[in-house]
Structure formats: structure tokens, C-alpha cells
Amino acid sequence: MSPSPQLAPAGSSTYSSNTMFVGDGTWDTQRNTFLLPNLVGLNFDTMRYNGMGDRFAELTQYHTLILGHGIVAAITFLIVVPAAIFFARFYVRNPVWALRLHIWLQILTVLLTTVVFVLGYIAVGPERSLTNPHHGIGLALYVMVLFQFIFGWWIHHREKGRRRTFIPLKLM
């Protein structure tokens, strides 16, 4: 007997598609979906079949937009942002140049993050925005980047003119 009347007894249902077969799962009649047994994940082909890439298969530009979204995001968050942090903190030969490089890399970060956000938004469309946790995480990251940029601008104008040999950790 299942714990809920809308669920089939555990292990009594099977799922089969051209990408995956699971022999013992549970069918949820209320949501009309198959629940995988514990510790059984989807294989890659099934994830692709159920993902947004398959839902937007008829849009020719979707995969190009998503590819651009991923590549620009990887460059931004794996190269530009760490470089900005390291220049600000560890480039001690010329603190003026360290600050300038940090500022220009942060401006580049805001511009590239805006490109990433717009590419993702165009690919998914306004009617499907925030329907996936990835969308919410992306929006939160974009808001944090903008907040950090505005806060950095404010700190820069507040501290401008002071002589420092390095940027204190509390200002970072």
C-alpha cells in the first residue's frame, strides 16, 4: 500500500523511453508523472530530452544563444572576475595601476554580465523567465554584480585622494 492514495505502490510502475528504462518506480496520478526510485538519476540523453533544449528545438537561434551565454559567462566568472580580484589585492609594484586595472576589469565584468543576462533572457523569452532555478540564480548573480559595482563606485569616490600603499581588506 502506498502512503498516499494518488501514488501507486512503490516498485509497481515502470518507465521506458528511447533513452532510459527504469523498472521500479512510482506513478504519481495527481501530477501525471513518474517518480524515480531513490538514488536513481537520469542519464544524460534523458536530461537533454526533458530539458529546455528539446522544448526549443524548433528555434534555430536557441542553441547559438545558449552557447554564447555559457561561453561569455565562463570567461567572465572564471577569468575576468578573478583577475580583477588578484590585481586589486596582489599587484603591489604600482598601486595606482592595480586600482585602474581593477576598475576597468570590474567595468568589463558588468558589461559581460549584462551580455550573459540578455542572451539568457532572449533565449528563454519573457513568458518562461524564472521557470527554472537556473534563471533565479542568474538574476541573483546579476543583481549582486550590479550592487558590487555601485558599492565599489561609492567606495572609490569616498576614498579618492587618500594615499595608500595597498587596498585594505575591509574596502574590498
C-alpha positions in Angstrom: 0.0 0.0 0.0 1.3 3.4 -0.9 1.4 6.2 1.7 -0.8 8.4 -0.4 -3.9 7.5 -2.5 -2.6 9.3 -5.6 0.7 7.3 -5.6 1.0 3.8 -7.0 2.6 1.3 -4.6 6.4 1.6 -4.6 8.1 -0.5 -7.2 4.9 -1.3 -9.1 5.4 1.1 -12.1 8.0 1.1 -14.9 9.2 3.9 -17.1 10.5 3.3 -20.6 11.5 5.7 -23.4 14.0 5.6 -26.2 16.7 7.0 -23.8 16.0 5.2 -20.5 14.3 2.3 -18.8 13.5 2.1 -15.0 11.9 -1.0 -13.7 10.8 0.0 -10.2 9.3 3.4 -9.6 6.1 5.1 -8.5 3.5 6.8 -10.7 2.0 10.0 -9.3 -1.5 10.2 -10.7 -2.2 13.7 -9.3 0.7 15.2 -11.2 0.7 12.6 -14.0 4.4 11.9 -13.7 6.8 9.1 -13.0 8.8 9.3 -9.7 12.2 7.7 -10.0 13.2 5.3 -7.2 15.7 6.6 -4.6 19.3 7.1 -5.8 18.4 6.6 -9.5 19.3 9.6 -11.5 18.6 10.5 -15.1 21.1 9.7 -17.8 22.4 12.5 -20.0 20.3 11.7 -23.0 17.1 11.7 -20.9 18.1 15.0 -19.3 18.6 16.5 -22.8 15.3 15.2 -23.9 13.4 16.6 -20.9 15.4 19.9 -20.9 14.8 23.3 -22.4 16.9 22.4 -25.4 14.3 20.0 -26.6 11.5 22.3 -25.8 13.0 25.0 -28.0 14.3 22.6 -30.7 12.3 24.4 -33.4 14.0 27.7 -32.7 17.2 27.8 -34.8 18.9 30.5 -32.8 18.2 29.0 -29.4 21.3 26.7 -29.2 23.5 29.5 -30.5 22.2 31.9 -27.8 22.7 29.3 -25.1 26.2 28.5 -26.3 27.1 32.2 -26.3 25.5 32.6 -22.9 27.7 29.8 -21.5 30.9 30.9 -23.1 30.7 34.5 -22.1 29.6 33.6 -18.6 32.6 31.2 -18.3 35.1 33.9 -19.5 33.5 36.4 -17.2 33.4 34.4 -14.0 36.5 32.2 -14.5 38.9 34.8 -15.9 37.8 38.4 -15.6 36.4 38.4 -12.1 39.4 36.5 -10.5 41.8 38.8 -12.5 40.1 41.9 -11.0 40.4 40.5 -7.5 44.0 39.5 -7.9 45.1 42.8 -9.4 43.5 44.7 -6.6 44.9 42.6 -3.8 48.3 41.4 -5.0 49.7 43.8 -7.6 51.9 45.8 -5.3 54.5 47.2 -7.7 52.3 50.0 -8.7 49.1 50.5 -6.6 47.8 53.2 -9.0 47.9 50.7 -11.9 46.5 48.0 -9.7 43.4 50.1 -8.9 43.0 51.2 -12.5 43.2 47.6 -13.8 40.7 46.5 -11.0 38.3 49.3 -12.0 38.5 48.5 -15.8 38.1 44.8 -15.2 35.1 45.4 -12.9 33.5 47.6 -15.7 34.2 44.8 -18.1 32.6 42.4 -15.7 29.4 44.5 -15.6 29.3 44.7 -19.4 29.9 41.0 -19.9 27.4 40.0 -17.2 24.8 42.2 -18.9 25.5 40.4 -22.2 25.2 37.0 -20.4 21.9 38.1 -18.8 20.4 39.4 -22.0 21.5 36.3 -24.0 19.8 34.0 -21.5 16.7 36.2 -21.4 16.3 36.3 -25.1 16.9 32.5 -25.4 14.2 31.7 -22.9 11.8 34.5 -23.5 9.7 36.6 -21.1 6.9 34.1 -20.8 9.3 31.4 -19.4 11.6 33.6 -17.4 12.1 32.4 -13.8 10.5 29.0 -14.5 13.8 27.2 -13.7 16.1 27.6 -10.7 18.9 28.5 -13.1 17.0 31.6 -14.1 16.6 32.8 -10.5 20.3 32.1 -9.7 21.3 34.1 -12.8 19.1 37.0 -11.9 20.5 37.0 -8.3 24.1 36.9 -9.6 23.3 39.8 -12.0 21.8 41.9 -9.1 24.8 41.1 -6.9 27.3 42.2 -9.7 25.4 45.4 -10.1 25.3 46.0 -6.3 29.0 45.3 -6.1 29.7 47.7 -8.9 27.6 50.5 -7.4 29.2 49.9 -3.9 32.7 49.9 -5.5 32.0 53.2 -7.3 30.8 54.7 -4.0 33.9 53.5 -2.1 36.2 54.8 -4.8 34.7 58.3 -4.7 34.7 58.3 -0.8 38.4 57.1 -0.7 39.7 59.1 -3.7 42.7 61.3 -2.9 43.9 59.2 0.1 47.4 57.8 -0.2 47.5 54.1 0.3 50.2 51.6 -0.4 47.7 48.8 -0.8 43.9 48.4 -0.6 42.8 47.4 2.9 40.9 44.1 3.0 37.9 45.8 4.6 37.5 48.0 1.5 37.4 45.0 -0.9 
